[in-house]
Amino acid sequence: MSVRVTNAGRAVARSGLLPSTAHELLSYLSSKAAELSALMISCANSELEDCDDFAFVLVHAAYSSTEYSRSQIRRRFLPYQLLTAEMTGPQIRLRNLLFQPHQSDAVNAAILARRWMSGVPMRQLESALDVRSGVLSAMFADAANILRGVADILYAATSPQSVNELPTGVPLSATPTLNTIIASIRRIASRLDAGLPDDVLWMRSLTLDGVPVLTRNEIMLLREAGMLSPTDLLDPGNFPKLLDAFGPRSNTSMASAQNVQQATRTWRLEERDRLIESQRKRLPAECRDVLLRFYRTRETEFEGVLEEIFRCFGISIDARDQPGTTSFPDFVVSPLGKQLAIECKSKVVGEAVTFNDATDVIRKAGVNGYGAAFKVTVCQPYISPDVPRKLANCTDLCVVNADDIAEAFVQLKVGRITQQDFTDWISRPGQASREHLTQSSRPLIPATSAP
């Protein structure tokens, strides 16, 4: 009898989870794959400030697993104080989706974890059921490690392989849908580590010389002030609110605020490099060269590369700026019949597209008979942080950074969004960012990328 080692088997061995835990959670996720994927998308597109139903369901599954079994093979423990009546939470309306739904300690643990991920101070969590902070921190860390292990096993289980190598309980038909939730599971694990909502999790990565420039409490203060993005932190008009996160005005608070802005600029450059590499891996080989040229070029060369991309995706070009024309938009295109006047503005890395440059397309479209078209300014590399705020009353202009529109093109190419999704995204007033790309309801085409 021969023994064959599978990709999923190796991942289980590396995860540190009991094989029984891996089996039961994979079977659970496979049986609920469609519902969980729909819940994930629903939460991502929810207008509620904090929609954490998907996170709650996954964390609850971790706490309900064999890792916490009361049998002799028990590996981890939930504090005895959680064995009480269930606290108020989303468990009743989500009961049909929960794994082992009738364990009160797992429900209470998931509710506390949900509050932790929402930014609730540790002191409030301690007082909820009289559990000390050290015990709670260990409990959150355990759930994060279980979910990381599950994500790694799912990644291995959904990689290209023969049907005979799939884990028991994971039908081939479920693998495309399971593939869509892996990144979100990893994100939940990161949120458990940091105790932060998803929209400000990135701020944990702001460091100078390897030292974080923001505490968890400071991040939550910035969130309460509506400062969620790098643009928000770098906007000169928001500097007073940034100062307020560091207490009374002083030289120390001024230095802290300036350090945050310096760290944000560094993070943005590094994030751009990471994004380019991620996009390169996800694209088929024949598209990678045009992606790199898109990022490296400026001025008329940049416009030429964008024209290549439009043609590649079948977006018709109605008219474009030509030698001899005066004040004409770089492109007029009509994806799905929606007419767009597009202007490209580029700067060297370290500089940003200004308000006057960003709004130039309005004048050019107007004087050439395209005043009724929706206007778009593509900014290479970035729009100046103060510009989106100044465009609040402009109802027919969208500004978009080069890396954001590149991400939209990549997702369009791999089937993650439709051309309708892209057209809707690029024709809304304000700033279009990749975080706002609407996922198509169609199953994703599995991407080839590193875990």
DODONU-870279 format. One record per residue: x, y, z of N, C-alpha, C in turn; residue in one letter. Coordinates in steps of 0.05 Angstrom, whole numbers, padded with zeros to 5 digits, always signed. Atoms other than C-alpha are relative to their C-alpha. Layout:
<nodes>
XYZXYZXYZA;...
</nodes>
This chain:
<nodes>
+00017-00024+00000+00000+00000+00000+00018+00025+00000M;-00017-00025+00002+00030+00067-00021-00014+00023+00014S;+00010-00024-00013+00022+00131+00018+00008+00024-00016V;-00006-00024+00016+00017+00196-00021-00004+00025+00017R;+00002-00026-00015+00031+00264+00010-00012+00021-00018V;+00014-00020+00016-00017+00317-00016+00008+00028+00009T;-00005-00028-00007-00011+00393-00017-00015+00007+00026N;+00015-00006-00024-00066+00398+00035+00011-00014+00025A;-00012+00014-00023-00033+00346+00079+00024+00014+00010G;-00023-00015-00009+00031+00385+00080-00008+00026+00015R;+00009-00024-00013-00007+00448+00098-00011-00006+00027A;+00010+00007-00026-00042+00413+00155+00023-00005+00020V;-00024+00005-00017+00025+00390+00182+00013+00025+00009A;-00013-00025-00006+00053+00460+00179-00017+00018+00018R;+00019-00019-00013-00009+00493+00209+00001-00002+00031S;+00001+00003-00028-00001+00465+00279-00028-00008+00010G;+00027+00008-00008-00075+00445+00279-00002-00030+00002L;+00006+00028+00000-00101+00377+00298-00012-00008-00027L;+00013+00009+00025-00118+00336+00235-00030+00000+00001P;+00029+00000-00003-00188+00329+00262-00012+00028-00002S;+00009-00028+00003-00194+00405+00267+00000+00008-00029T;-00002-00007+00029-00170+00414+00196-00022-00013-00016A;+00021+00014+00015-00218+00362+00170-00027+00012+00005H;+00028-00010-00006-00280+00388+00206-00004+00028-00010E;+00004-00028+00010-00267+00461+00188+00000+00001-00030L;+00001+00000+00029-00252+00445+00115-00028-00010-00009L;+00026+00010+00007-00316+00404+00112-00022+00020+00004S;+00020-00021-00007-00356+00459+00145+00001+00023-00021Y;-00003-00022+00019-00328+00513+00099-00009-00008-00028L;+00009+00010+00026-00340+00470+00037-00030-00002-00002S;+00029+00003+00001-00412+00456+00056-00014+00027+00000S;+00013-00026-00002-00426+00530+00069+00014+00020-00019K;-00017-00017+00016-00380+00558+00015-00016+00022-00014A;+00015-00020+00015-00434+00593-00026-00012+00021+00019A;+00011-00018-00019-00468+00623+00035+00021+00019+00012E;-00021-00016-00012-00403+00646+00065+00011+00021-00019L;-00010-00019+00020-00379+00678+00000-00020+00023-00004S;+00021-00021+00003-00446+00715-00007+00001+00018+00025A;-00001-00017-00024-00440+00739+00066+00024+00018-00001L;-00024-00016+00002-00369+00763+00054-00005+00024-00019M;+00005-00021+00019-00391+00803-00007-00020+00020+00011I;+00020-00018-00011-00452+00830+00029+00012+00019+00021S;-00013-00017-00020-00409+00855+00087+00019+00020-00013C;-00018-00018+00014-00358+00885+00039-00015+00024-00013A;+00016-00021+00014-00413+00925+00003-00020+00013+00019N;+00020-00010-00019-00454+00941+00066+00005+00030+00006S;-00002-00028-00007-00468+01014+00082+00002+00004+00030E;-00003-00001-00029-00466+00997+00156+00029+00006+00007L;-00027-00008-00007-00405+01026+00192+00017-00025+00005E;-00016+00024-00007-00383+00958+00219-00017-00024-00005D;+00014+00025+00006-00410+00896+00184+00020-00022+00004C;-00020+00020-00006-00371+00840+00217-00013-00028+00002D;+00013+00026-00002-00419+00782+00207+00018-00022-00011D;-00018+00020+00011-00370+00744+00163+00023-00006+00019F;-00022+00004-00020-00314+00754+00214-00010-00015+00024A;+00012+00014-00023-00360+00732+00270-00003-00030-00005F;+00005+00028+00007-00379+00667+00235+00026-00015-00001V;-00026+00014+00003-00306+00649+00220+00013-00003+00028L;-00012+00001-00026-00281+00666+00290-00015-00020+00018V;+00016+00019-00015-00338+00627+00321+00007-00029-00008H;-00008+00027+00009-00319+00566+00278+00027-00008+00013A;-00025+00007-00013-00248+00570+00306-00004-00008+00029A;+00005+00005-00029-00273+00572+00378-00017-00025+00004Y;+00017+00023-00003-00322+00515+00365+00014-00026-00009S;-00013+00023+00013-00270+00468+00334+00011-00019+00022S;-00012+00020-00017-00237+00406+00363+00023+00010+00016T;-00022-00012-00015-00179+00450+00386-00010+00006+00029E;+00011-00007-00026-00225+00469+00444-00018-00022+00012Y;+00017+00022-00009-00258+00401+00453+00004-00006+00030S;-00003+00006-00029-00272+00381+00525+00009-00029+00004R;-00010+00028-00002-00245+00311+00510+00030+00001+00007S;-00028+00002-00009-00174+00287+00526+00019+00013-00020Q;-00018-00011+00020-00146+00315+00460-00001+00030+00000I;+00002-00029-00001-00162+00386+00480+00027+00013-00001R;-00026-00014+00004-00106+00433+00457-00001+00028+00011R;+00002-00028-00008-00133+00502+00475-00024+00002+00019R;+00020-00003-00020-00178+00530+00528-00014+00027-00002F;+00015-00024-00004-00233+00582+00534-00005+00005+00029L;+00003-00005-00028-00239+00617+00601-00028-00009+00010P;+00025+00010-00011-00292+00587+00647-00022+00021+00002Y;+00020-00021-00003-00326+00655+00655-00019+00002-00025Q;+00016-00002+00024-00352+00648+00583-00023-00021+00000L;+00021+00020-00002-00395+00588+00603-00024+00012+00015L;+00023-00013-00011-00455+00632+00617-00019+00007-00022T;+00020-00007+00021-00515+00660+00581+00013+00016-00022A;-00012-00013+00023-00499+00685+00511-00005+00030+00002E;+00002-00029+00001-00485+00760+00507-00015+00008-00026M;+00013-00011+00024-00521+00804+00457+00019+00001-00024T;-00017+00001+00023-00492+00792+00388-00016-00009-00024G;+00014+00007+00025-00508+00770+00317-00006-00030-00003P;+00002+00029+00003-00511+00696+00333-00028-00010-00006Q;+00027+00010+00005-00587+00690+00330-00007+00001-00030I;+00006-00002+00028-00595+00715+00259+00019-00015-00018R;-00020+00016+00015-00532+00677+00237+00000-00029+00007L;-00001+00027-00011-00550+00612+00272+00003-00021-00021R;-00001+00021+00020-00560+00573+00208+00028-00002-00014N;-00027+00000+00012-00489+00591+00185+00022-00009+00020L;-00020+00005-00020-00453+00576+00250+00008-00030+00001L;-00011+00027-00005-00409+00514+00261-00004-00005+00030F;+00005+00007-00029-00431+00480+00327-00013+00024+00014Q;+00012-00025-00009-00481+00536+00342-00009+00001+00029P;+00013+00000-00026-00502+00515+00412+00021-00001+00023H;-00020-00001-00021-00437+00525+00452+00003+00029+00010Q;+00001-00027-00010-00446+00587+00495+00027+00013+00003S;-00027-00012-00004-00372+00596+00511+00012+00008-00027D;-00011-00008+00027-00354+00596+00436-00014+00024-00010A;+00015-00024+00008-00409+00646+00422+00010+00025+00014V;-00009-00023-00016-00387+00692+00478+00029+00008-00008N;-00027-00006+00009-00314+00686+00456+00000+00014-00026A;+00002-00013+00026-00333+00704+00385-00011+00029+00002A;+00010-00027-00004-00373+00764+00410+00022+00019+00010I;-00022-00017-00011-00314+00790+00451+00021+00005-00022L;-00019-00003+00022-00268+00778+00391-00010+00021-00020A;+00012-00020+00019-00316+00817+00346+00003+00028+00011R;-00003-00027-00012-00315+00875+00395+00029+00009-00001R;-00029-00006+00001-00238+00872+00398+00007+00009-00028W;-00006-00007+00028-00234+00875+00322-00014+00027-00008M;+00013-00025+00005-00281+00935+00324+00013+00023+00014S;-00015-00021-00013-00232+00974+00366-00008+00006+00029G;+00009-00005-00028-00267+00968+00434+00024-00002+00019V;-00023+00001-00018-00216+00983+00490+00000-00026+00016P;-00003+00025-00015-00189+00922+00526-00013+00002+00028M;+00012-00002-00027-00213+00949+00593-00030-00006-00001R;+00029+00006+00002-00286+00946+00569-00004-00030-00005Q;+00002+00029+00005-00275+00875+00544+00004-00016+00026L;-00005+00014-00026-00247+00854+00612-00025+00001+00018E;+00023-00003-00018-00308+00880+00648-00025-00015-00009S;+00024+00013+00010-00358+00845+00603-00007-00026+00014A;+00004+00026-00014-00349+00776+00635+00022-00005+00020L;-00020+00002-00021-00294+00790+00685+00023-00019-00008D;-00022+00016+00010-00238+00760+00643+00024+00019-00003V;-00024-00018+00000-00167+00789+00650+00011+00004-00029R;-00009-00007+00027-00133+00822+00591+00020-00020-00011S;-00019+00020+00010-00077+00770+00587-00014-00024-00011G;+00015+00023+00010-00127+00714+00580-00014+00007-00026V;+00013-00008+00025-00166+00753+00527+00019+00002-00023L;-00020-00003+00021-00103+00769+00488+00008-00027-00011S;-00007+00027+00009-00084+00696+00487-00022-00013-00016A;+00023+00012+00014-00154+00676+00466-00002+00011-00028M;+00001-00012+00026-00153+00725+00408+00023-00010-00018F;-00024+00010+00015-00083+00702+00387-00005-00028-00009A;+00006+00027+00008-00106+00630+00387-00019-00001-00024D;+00018+00000+00023-00164+00645+00340+00014+00009-00025A;-00015-00010+00024-00118+00684+00294+00018-00022-00011A;-00018+00021+00010-00069+00626+00290-00016-00023-00013N;+00017+00020+00012-00126+00576+00276-00009+00009-00027I;+00009-00009+00026-00153+00619+00220+00022+00002-00020L;-00023+00000+00019-00084+00629+00190+00005-00028-00010R;-00004+00028+00008-00075+00554+00190-00021-00009-00020G;+00022+00007+00018-00143+00544+00158+00003+00013-00027V;-00004-00014+00026-00128+00596+00104+00022-00014-00016A;-00022+00014+00014-00062+00561+00087-00009-00027-00010D;+00010+00026+00009-00097+00494+00083-00019+00003-00023I;+00018-00006+00022-00151+00523+00039+00015+00007-00025L;-00016-00008+00023-00099+00554-00006+00012-00025-00014Y;-00011+00025+00011-00066+00485-00014-00021-00017-00013A;+00021+00017+00009-00132+00450-00023-00012+00010-00027A;+00012-00012+00024-00155+00498-00078+00020+00004-00023T;-00020-00003+00021-00090+00498-00118-00005-00022-00021S;+00005+00019+00022-00090+00461-00185+00012-00028+00008P;-00009+00027-00007-00086+00386-00171-00022-00020-00009Q;+00020+00020+00009-00121+00321-00189-00022-00003+00021S;+00022+00004-00018-00188+00304-00158+00008-00019+00023V;-00008+00020-00020-00155+00246-00121+00016+00012+00023N;-00017-00013-00020-00111+00295-00082-00016+00019+00017E;+00016-00019-00016-00168+00338-00056-00006-00013+00028L;+00006+00011-00026-00180+00331+00019-00029-00011+00001P;+00027+00010-00005-00240+00290+00042-00018+00022+00009T;+00019-00021-00008-00300+00335+00048+00002+00025-00016G;-00002-00024+00017-00277+00385-00004-00006-00008-00029V;+00007+00008+00028-00314+00372-00070+00013+00020-00019P;-00013-00017+00020-00281+00399-00133-00018+00024-00007L;+00018-00022+00007-00343+00441-00147+00001+00024+00020S;-00001-00022-00021-00331+00481-00082+00025+00016-00002A;-00026-00013-00002-00259+00500-00096+00001+00029-00011T;-00001-00028+00009-00272+00563-00139-00011+00019+00020P;+00012-00018-00020-00317+00592-00085+00017+00002+00025T;-00018-00001-00023-00271+00572-00028+00024+00018-00005L;-00023-00016+00007-00215+00607-00065-00006+00030+00004N;+00007-00028-00003-00253+00673-00059+00001+00010+00029T;+00001-00009-00028-00254+00674+00017+00027-00002+00015I;-00026+00004-00014-00181+00657+00032+00012+00026+00010I;-00013-00026-00007-00155+00729+00031-00015+00013+00024A;+00016-00012-00021-00213+00751+00076+00005-00014+00027S;-00007+00015-00025-00197+00696+00127+00026+00010+00011I;-00026-00010-00009-00125+00719+00130-00003+00028+00012R;+00004-00028-00010-00149+00791+00139-00013-00001+00028R;+00012+00002-00026-00192+00770+00198+00022-00007+00021I;-00021+00008-00018-00131+00737+00230+00018+00025+00006A;-00016-00025-00004-00092+00803+00221-00015+00019+00018S;+00016-00017-00017-00149+00841+00253+00000-00010+00029R;-00001+00011-00027-00149+00794+00313+00027+00007+00013L;-00027-00007-00010-00074+00808+00320+00000+00029+00010D;-00002-00029-00004-00084+00884+00318-00023+00011+00017A;+00024-00011-00014-00154+00893+00349-00010+00025-00014G;+00007-00024+00015-00173+00941+00293-00021-00007-00021L;+00018+00003+00023-00230+00950+00242+00016-00002-00026P;-00013+00005+00025-00214+00931+00171+00010+00025-00013D;-00006-00024+00016-00213+01002+00144+00025+00015+00010D;-00024-00014-00010-00155+01025+00189+00022-00020+00007V;-00021+00021-00007-00116+00959+00195+00027+00008-00012L;-00025-00007+00014-00064+00987+00146+00017+00019+00017W;-00015-00019-00016-00044+01040+00197+00019-00014+00020M;-00018+00015-00017-00012+00986+00240+00028-00003-00013R;-00025+00004+00014+00042+00982+00186+00016+00026-00002S;-00015-00025+00001+00063+01055+00194+00022+00000+00021L;-00023+00001-00018+00133+01054+00223+00021+00019-00009T;-00025-00014+00006+00196+01095+00226+00023-00015+00014L;-00023+00016-00011+00261+01056+00235-00011-00025+00015D;+00011+00024-00011+00218+00995+00250-00018+00003+00025G;+00016-00005-00024+00180+01028+00307-00027+00011-00008V;+00027-00011+00007+00104+01038+00301-00003+00029+00009P;+00004-00028-00006+00084+01111+00300-00027+00006+00012V;+00027-00004-00011+00012+01100+00323-00007-00024+00018L;+00011+00021-00018-00018+01062+00382-00028-00008-00010T;+00028+00008+00007-00084+01025+00376-00020+00022+00007R;+00019-00021-00009-00119+01080+00415+00002+00024-00019N;-00003-00022+00018-00090+01134+00369-00013-00006-00027E;+00012+00008+00026-00112+01096+00307-00031+00003+00002I;+00029-00002-00003-00183+01092+00335-00009+00029+00002M;+00007-00029-00001-00183+01167+00350+00000+00012-00028L;-00001-00010+00028-00163+01181+00278-00024-00011-00015L;+00023+00011+00014-00218+01134+00254-00026+00016+00008R;+00024-00015-00009-00270+01171+00297-00001+00027-00013E;-00001-00026+00013-00246+01235+00264-00004-00002-00030A;+00005+00004+00029-00260+01205+00195+00025-00002-00016G;-00025+00001+00014-00187+01197+00177+00007-00030-00004M;-00002+00028+00005-00184+01129+00144+00022-00008-00021L;-00018+00007+00022-00136+01133+00085+00026+00016+00001S;-00024-00016+00002-00066+01156+00068-00005+00029-00009P;+00007-00027+00009-00097+01215+00032-00011+00017+00023T;+00010-00014-00024-00134+01234+00096+00022+00010+00018D;-00022-00007-00019-00070+01233+00137+00018+00021-00012L;-00019-00018+00013-00031+01273+00086-00013+00027-00008L;+00014-00025+00008-00084+01326+00071+00007+00022+00019D;-00006-00022-00018-00059+01392+00099-00024+00011+00015P;+00024-00010-00014-00131+01411+00116-00008-00018+00023G;+00007+00018-00022-00135+01351+00163+00021+00000+00022N;-00022+00001-00020-00071+01366+00202-00009+00006+00028F;+00009-00005-00028-00108+01396+00262-00013-00025+00012P;+00012+00025-00010-00148+01331+00269+00021-00021+00006K;-00022+00019-00005-00084+01291+00263+00014+00007+00026L;-00012-00009-00025-00054+01333+00319-00017-00008+00025L;+00018+00006-00023-00115+01321+00364+00003-00029+00010D;-00003+00028-00008-00101+01246+00364+00023-00004+00020A;-00023+00003-00018-00038+01259+00405-00002+00018+00024F;+00005-00015-00025-00070+01299+00461+00004+00030-00004G;-00003-00029+00001-00059+01372+00479+00022+00009-00019P;-00020-00010+00019-00021+01414+00428+00026+00006+00014R;-00027-00004-00012+00053+01413+00443+00021-00007-00022S;-00021+00007+00019+00120+01404+00409+00000-00031-00005N;+00001+00030+00003+00113+01329+00423-00022-00009-00018T;+00022+00008+00017+00045+01323+00391+00006+00009-00029S;-00007-00009+00027+00070+01364+00331+00020-00020-00013M;-00020+00019+00010+00130+01317+00323-00013-00027-00006A;+00013+00025+00004+00085+01256+00329-00017+00001-00026S;+00016-00002+00024+00038+01281+00275+00017+00001-00025A;-00019-00001+00023+00096+01297+00228+00012-00027-00005Q;-00010+00028+00003+00124+01227+00241-00020-00017-00015N;+00021+00016+00013+00057+01197+00221+00000+00006-00030V;+00000-00007+00029+00058+01236+00155+00024-00011-00015Q;-00024+00011+00012+00129+01216+00141-00002-00030-00004Q;+00003+00029+00002+00114+01143+00155-00021-00007-00021A;+00021+00005+00020+00051+01148+00111+00012+00002-00028T;-00012-00003+00026+00091+01174+00052+00018-00024-00007R;-00017+00024+00004+00141+01117+00060-00017-00025-00006T;+00017+00023+00003+00086+01066+00067-00013+00000-00027W;+00014-00001+00025+00051+01090+00005+00018-00008-00023R;-00019+00008+00021+00113+01083-00038+00005-00030+00001L;-00005+00029-00003+00126+01013-00010-00025-00016-00008E;+00025+00013+00007+00053+00994-00018-00003+00000-00031E;+00001-00001+00029+00056+01016-00091+00017-00022-00012R;-00018+00021+00010+00115+00970-00103-00012-00028+00005D;+00013+00026-00006+00078+00912-00068-00023-00005-00019R;+00023+00002+00018+00016+00926-00110+00008-00007-00028L;-00010+00006+00027+00055+00926-00175+00008-00030-00002I;-00009+00029+00001+00086+00858-00158-00024-00018+00001E;+00025+00017-00002+00017+00830-00138-00014+00000-00027S;+00013-00001+00026-00013+00855-00203+00014-00015-00022Q;-00016+00014+00020+00044+00827-00244-00005-00030+00002R;+00004+00028-00004+00034+00758-00213-00028-00010-00009K;+00027+00008+00006-00041+00758-00225-00006+00001-00030R;+00005-00003+00029-00037+00778-00299+00012-00023-00015L;-00013+00019+00018-00024+00728-00354+00026+00012-00011P;-00027-00009+00008+00047+00732-00381+00000+00021-00022A;+00000-00018+00023+00028+00769-00445-00008+00029+00008E;+00009-00027-00009+00000+00828-00404+00019+00014+00019C;-00017-00011-00021+00057+00839-00356+00017+00023-00010R;-00017-00021+00010+00100+00882-00401-00015+00027-00001D;+00015-00025+00002+00045+00933-00413-00006+00012+00028V;+00004-00010-00027+00032+00937-00338+00025+00015+00010L;-00024-00013-00009+00105+00954-00323+00004+00027-00015L;-00003-00025+00015+00106+01006-00379-00021+00021+00010R;+00020-00018-00010+00042+01036-00351+00010+00015+00025F;-00011-00013-00024+00077+01050-00285+00025+00017-00005Y;-00026-00013+00004+00143+01072-00313+00000+00025-00018R;+00001-00022+00020+00121+01121-00367-00013+00025+00011T;+00012-00026-00007+00101+01194-00362-00009+00014-00026R;+00009-00017+00022+00067+01246-00407-00011-00015-00024E;+00013+00012+00024+00053+01225-00479+00005-00030-00001T;-00005+00029-00001+00085+01156-00469-00021-00014+00018E;+00020+00011-00019+00038+01144-00410-00028-00001-00014F;+00026+00000+00015-00022+01164-00454-00001-00023-00020E;-00001+00021+00020+00001+01115-00507-00004-00028+00012G;+00004+00026-00013+00004+01057-00458-00029-00003+00009V;+00029+00002-00008-00066+01074-00431-00017-00006-00025L;+00015+00006+00024-00091+01073-00503+00002-00029-00007E;-00003+00029+00004-00062+01003-00511-00019-00016+00018E;+00017+00014-00019-00099+00981-00449-00029+00002-00007I;+00028-00003+00008-00165+01010-00472-00007-00019-00024F;+00005+00017+00024-00159+00973-00539+00000-00029+00008R;-00002+00028-00009-00139+00909-00503-00026-00010+00012C;+00025+00007-00013-00204+00910-00464-00025+00006-00017F;+00023-00005+00018-00247+00928-00524-00015+00026+00006G;+00013-00026-00006-00262+00999-00499+00005+00018-00024I;-00003-00015+00025-00274+01040-00561+00009+00029+00006S;-00010-00027-00003-00237+01106-00568-00014+00017-00022I;+00016-00016+00019-00284+01157-00600+00018+00022-00012D;-00017-00021+00009-00232+01212-00605+00023+00003+00019A;-00023-00004-00019-00164+01231-00576+00016+00024-00009R;-00017-00023+00005-00115+01288-00572+00019-00006-00022D;-00018+00005+00023-00076+01294-00637+00017+00025-00004Q;-00016-00024+00006-00020+01339-00660-00016+00020-00017P;+00014-00020+00014-00049+01404-00683-00027+00008+00013G;+00024-00007-00015-00110+01401-00637+00007+00018+00023T;-00005-00018-00022-00118+01453-00583-00018-00007+00024T;+00015+00004-00025-00139+01438-00511-00021-00022-00003S;+00019+00022+00003-00170+01371-00528+00006-00021+00021F;-00006+00021-00020-00178+01316-00476+00017-00022-00013P;-00018+00021+00011-00128+01259-00483-00017-00022-00014D;+00017+00020+00012-00185+01209-00497-00029+00007+00005F;+00029+00002-00004-00259+01206-00507-00008-00029-00006V;+00006+00028+00003-00283+01135-00496-00029-00005+00008V;+00028+00006-00006-00351+01101-00491-00004-00029+00009S;+00005+00027-00009-00350+01038-00449-00030-00004+00006P;+00028+00006-00004-00420+01007-00452-00018+00024-00005L;+00017-00023+00007-00447+01071-00483+00003+00024+00019G;-00004-00023-00019-00424+01116-00424+00024+00016-00010K;-00021-00016+00011-00384+01173-00454+00017+00013+00022Q;-00019-00010-00019-00321+01192-00415+00021+00017-00014L;-00023-00016+00009-00272+01249-00428+00022-00004+00020A;-00022+00008-00018-00205+01227-00400+00025+00017-00005I;-00025-00015+00002-00143+01268-00385+00020-00014+00018E;-00022+00012-00016-00076+01239-00362+00018+00022+00010C;-00019-00019-00011-00033+01279-00315+00022-00015+00015K;-00022+00015-00012+00035+01255-00294+00021+00018+00013S;-00021-00013-00014+00089+01276-00246+00022-00020+00006K;-00021+00019-00008+00156+01247-00224-00008-00011+00028V;+00006+00012-00026+00153+01201-00163+00009+00019+00022V;-00006-00019-00022+00150+01243-00100-00016+00026-00003G;+00017-00023+00004+00107+01297-00132-00028-00010-00006E;+00028+00008+00002+00031+01298-00138-00014+00018-00020A;+00016-00015+00019-00021+01321-00188-00016+00021+00016V;+00013-00022-00015-00049+01389-00166-00029+00003-00008T;+00028-00005+00005-00120+01415-00164-00004+00011-00029F;+00003-00011+00027-00111+01456-00228+00004-00021-00021N;-00004+00022+00019-00083+01396-00265-00023-00019+00000D;+00022+00020-00003-00138+01350-00239-00026+00010-00014A;+00025-00011+00011-00194+01397-00263+00003+00010-00029T;-00005-00010+00027-00162+01414-00330-00019-00013-00021D;+00017+00015+00018-00205+01361-00364-00027+00013-00003V;+00026-00013+00001-00268+01400-00348+00001+00022-00022I;-00003-00021+00020-00244+01459-00390+00004-00012-00028R;-00006+00011+00027-00217+01416-00447-00025-00014-00012K;+00024+00013+00010-00281+01375-00452-00021+00021-00008A;+00020-00021+00006-00325+01438-00450+00005+00014-00026G;-00005-00016+00024-00290+01476-00505+00000-00017-00026V;+00000+00018+00023-00291+01415-00551-00027-00015-00004N;+00026+00011+00005-00365+01399-00546-00006-00025+00016G;+00005+00023-00016-00359+01344-00494-00007+00007+00029Y;+00007-00009-00027-00386+01383-00435-00019-00018+00014G;+00020+00018-00013-00441+01332-00423+00013-00027+00007A;-00013+00025-00007-00391+01274-00419+00010+00001+00029A;-00012+00001-00027-00368+01250-00351+00030+00002-00003F;-00029-00006+00003-00296+01272-00338+00016-00017+00020K;-00018+00017-00017-00239+01229-00311+00029+00011-00004V;-00028-00007+00001-00168+01250-00293+00016-00024+00012T;-00018+00022-00010-00117+01193-00287+00026+00012+00009V;-00023-00013-00012-00061+01214-00241+00024-00019+00004C;-00024+00016-00002+00009+01186-00247+00022+00016+00015Q;+00009+00023-00014+00031+01171-00194-00024+00004+00018P;+00021-00005-00020-00017+01205-00145-00013+00028-00004Y;+00013-00026-00002-00068+01260-00137+00010+00013+00026I;-00008-00014-00025-00048+01313-00085-00021-00005+00021S;+00020+00008-00021-00081+01294-00018-00022+00020+00005P;+00021-00019-00006-00120+01359-00013-00021+00003-00023D;+00018-00004+00023-00154+01353-00082-00027-00013+00004V;+00027+00012-00003-00210+01303-00067-00019+00016+00017P;+00017-00016-00017-00235+01347-00011-00011+00024-00014R;+00008-00024+00014-00238+01407-00057-00019-00006-00023K;+00017+00007+00022-00278+01368-00109-00028-00008+00010L;+00026+00009-00011-00338+01357-00063-00024+00009-00015A;+00024-00011+00014-00384+01401-00104+00001-00005-00031N;-00003+00005+00029-00360+01376-00172-00013-00027-00006C;+00017+00024+00004-00412+01325-00196+00006-00016-00025T;-00005+00015+00025-00383+01304-00263+00030-00005-00004D;-00028+00006+00002-00309+01291-00248+00009-00021+00020L;-00012+00020-00017-00273+01230-00222+00030+00002-00004C;-00029+00001+00001-00199+01230-00204+00008-00028+00010V;-00009+00027-00007-00162+01164-00200+00030-00002-00003V;-00028+00004+00001-00091+01146-00183+00007-00023-00019N;-00008+00020+00020-00052+01104-00233-00001-00028+00011A;+00000+00027-00010-00044+01045-00186-00029-00010+00005D;+00027+00008-00004-00119+01044-00172-00013-00009-00026D;+00012+00008+00026-00140+01043-00245+00014-00025-00011I;-00015+00024+00008-00085+00991-00258-00013-00025+00013A;+00013+00022-00015-00117+00947-00204-00027-00007-00013E;+00026+00005+00013-00185+00956-00238+00004-00016-00026A;-00005+00014+00025-00155+00934-00305+00008-00029+00006F;-00008+00027-00006-00123+00873-00272-00024-00017+00008V;+00023+00015-00009-00188+00852-00238-00019-00005-00024Q;+00017+00004+00024-00225+00862-00304+00012-00023-00018L;-00014+00020+00017-00173+00818-00340-00004-00028+00011K;+00002+00027-00012-00178+00760-00290-00029-00008+00006V;+00028+00007-00003-00254+00763-00287-00011+00006+00027G;+00010-00006-00027-00261+00790-00217-00022+00021-00001R;+00021-00020+00004-00303+00849-00241-00008-00001-00030I;+00010-00001+00028-00344+00860-00305+00006+00028-00011T;-00004-00027+00012-00338+00918-00354-00021+00019+00011Q;+00021-00016-00012-00404+00943-00324+00010+00010+00028Q;-00011-00008-00025-00370+00943-00255+00020+00023-00003D;-00021-00020+00005-00311+00981-00283-00012+00027-00008F;+00012-00025+00010-00354+01033-00319-00014+00014+00023T;+00014-00012-00023-00396+01045-00257+00020+00012+00020D;-00021-00009-00019-00333+01052-00214+00014+00026-00009W;-00016-00023+00010-00297+01102-00259-00018+00024-00006I;+00018-00022+00008-00359+01145-00272-00016+00010+00024S;+00012-00012-00024-00375+01166-00201+00016+00024+00009R;-00015-00024-00008-00356+01236-00176+00017-00005+00025P;-00018+00003-00023-00298+01242-00127+00025-00015-00009G;-00024+00015+00005-00238+01197-00122-00007-00030-00001Q;+00004+00029+00003-00242+01125-00148+00024-00014+00013A;-00022+00015-00012-00201+01078-00104-00005-00030-00003S;+00003+00029+00004-00188+01004-00111-00017-00013+00022R;+00015+00011-00022-00221+00992-00043-00030+00000-00007E;+00029-00003+00006-00288+01012-00075-00008-00016-00024H;+00007+00016+00023-00285+00964-00133-00021-00021+00008L;+00022+00018-00007-00350+00924-00132+00007-00027-00012T;-00005+00027+00010-00340+00849-00136-00024-00009-00016Q;+00022+00012+00016-00381+00816-00191-00011-00024+00015S;+00012+00023-00013-00430+00764-00167+00008-00026-00013S;-00009+00025+00013-00399+00714-00216+00023-00011+00015R;-00023+00013-00013-00349+00663-00189+00026+00012-00011P;-00026-00011+00009-00277+00689-00192+00015-00021-00016L;-00019+00017+00014-00228+00661-00241+00024-00002+00018I;-00022+00002-00019-00174+00632-00195+00025+00014-00010P;-00025-00014+00008-00112+00676-00196+00024-00017+00009A;-00024+00013-00007-00042+00649-00195+00018+00019+00015T;-00017-00018-00016-00004+00683-00138+00009-00015+00024S;-00011+00012-00024+00036+00667-00077-00019+00003+00023A;+00018-00004-00023+00000+00655-00011+00008+00023+00016P;
</nodes>
